Amino acid sequence: MKRVVITGAGTINPLGHSVRDTLAAMREGVCGIGPLDIRDVDRLQIQIGGQVRGFEAEGRYNRQQISLYDRFTQFTLAAAKEAIAQSGLTFSGELSARSGVVLGTAGGGVSTWDDNYRAVYEEGKNRVHPFVVPKLMNNAAASHVSMEWNLKGPSFTVSTACASSNHAMAQAFSMVRSGMAPVMVTGGSESMLCFGGVKAWEGLRVMSRDACRPFSANRNGMVQGEGAGIFVFEELERARKRGADILCEVAGFAMSSDASDIVMPSKAGAARAMEGALQDARINREDVGYINAHGTGTAANDKTECAAVADVFGPHADRLMISSTKSMHGHLIGGTGAVELLACIMALRDGVIAPTIGYEEPDHECALDVVPNEAREATITVALSNAFAFGGMNAVLALRKL
């Protein structure tokens, strides 16, 4: 089995339009959540979100491209451009033929759905644009990345709600580790911050009206965000041979299904995924220094995740640092694991642990070191990235410093 490393990273999210800006914001504990600037916001009960500000499609893409690119695809292409540029790779010949792209999204082209439902039902139009289907389909972003960078190997999209990115990156990791592909572009994206997207989530009654406060006793729900995180996964020896700047190693992963409830999380399911990731990576519990938590800010998720961490790590759980960057950028649903992976890379590479901001009151059911409110300097060698989704879909990645 081959070892797999990350040689490129790119992002656009509520904290920044690049990896550098995003990590700087995480270090400073910046909150990217604010009032939503969307159509008919006055008809929504939830009027806050982690919105990407200052992103103008017209300045990045031509008219024909915009007719094909939903906002989630636009974010994906912007992040992929940064990641592939950092990797220094050019895809041609055999590398092009064998390399591919696996991305995660939960909703795909939600903005396109929303716009065209309005056109047909509200405005009474009898025709829609001929590119509506290729614009809204979940695999649109992966398809456009493959076309833009000449990636002719395995290319597809994974959709497992809030775990989509982690599941996608796990598939990409497996392909490189097995030798099926030398390089895979992977990650995820989401853009649900339109009237229909927010209104649907309101129905679940899990949304906060004011802030995301993971692990704090006064937490009152999650906050949606939007954006993308894209990475280049590459076989270690190949990366070393060409002198690539290696960000970290992807050491292992595991997936599990709760098989119990469509919305309520299971401690046992989360624990099996974390335990499996450690076993797959052949890492001792005591070697883990940081966990980027799923940490949505809902009462059920946070206490369940903390209980699962305590079960898996035993006494070492008290020495772990665990934080939720959703407190800063919101919950990017299918794209969230990809943006959160940046916090793990920062912890391993720069020795900076991103904080859980908005933490106000200790909760005895979340009695772990949640790195409250301020970033922390620490030297760690192993990190986990957790993603636990509706439907009981769990995916955990293990990363190691090289």
Salt bridges, closest charged atoms under 4 A:
ASP40 OD2 - ARG43 NH1 3.76
ASP40 OD2 - ARG118 NH2 3.03
GLU94 OE2 - ARG98 NH1 3.82
ASP114 OD2 - ARG118 NE 3.80
GLU122 OE2 - ARG39 NH2 3.65
GLU122 OE1 - ARG118 NH1 3.29
GLU123 OE1 - LYS125 NZ 3.57
GLU202 OE1 - LYS199 NZ 2.92
ASP210 OD2 - ARG213 NH2 2.98
GLU226 OE2 - ARG71 NH2 2.93
GLU234 OE2 - ARG238 NH1 2.87
GLU234 OE2 - ARG242 NE 2.75
GLU237 OE2 - ARG240 NH1 3.49
ASP245 OD2 - ARG349 NH2 2.91
GLU249 OE1 - ARG3 NH2 2.89
GLU249 OE1 - ARG400 NE 3.24
GLU275 OE1 - ARG285 NH2 2.52
ASP280 OD2 - ARG177 NH1 3.17
ASP302 OD2 - ARG219 NE 3.41
ASP311 OD2 - LYS267 NZ 3.09
GLU340 OE2 - LYS326 NZ 2.59
ASP350 OD2 - ARG27 NH2 3.12
GLU360 OE1 - ARG213 NE 3.73
ASP363 OD2 - ARG219 NH1 2.80
ASP363 OD1 - HIS364 ND1 3.95
ASP369 OD2 - ARG376 NH1 2.53
